[in-house]
């Protein structure tokens, strides 16, 4: 009887440990260039399309993209690549000129005149 109880306890401990290891969510913040609510929608959509991103919220004023990610499935560079493909620069990866040119004229965040219009 003692052996059965000991085996059950060991199995329970192993199962609990494995369940805790599966969850690897992390908070991450990335500075992303943009100027308006259309940029917000595009940035958040690009981030959420990245496998492993569970939550994305971009702040128009601070340009900070707050994320919750599964570290086993993605990392900062993969997310920045998705953002660059959508036309938005981050500190790690700059969008190609082609991707940037595809942005709506009101979203041209590299243009000082557009930046001033959104203040």
Buried (B, 14 or more C-beta within 10 A) or exposed (E): EEEEEEEEEEEEEEEEEEEEEEEEEEEBEBEBBBBBEEBBEBBBEBBBEBEBBEEBEBEBEEBBBBBBBBEEEBBBEBBBBBBBBBBBBBEBBBBEEEBBEEBEEBBBBBEEEBEEEBE
